[in-house]
Amino acid sequence: MDKRKVIAAYRSGTITVLECAQILGLDVGHMRGLINDPRLSADPQPPRNPQSAGG
């Protein structure tokens, strides 16, 4: 299962943080770090295009 979907289920209240950690095979402490990781958002932002400094 996609980590983002599991974390989204936790954020929506469908599962507990303990259940989320068990599904992903992590300890709860590590899980709390992943929950706050913006890269694992269910709706990822499109990558930014870097602009050259020389314009």
Beta strands, then each sheet from edge to edge (+ up, - down):
end
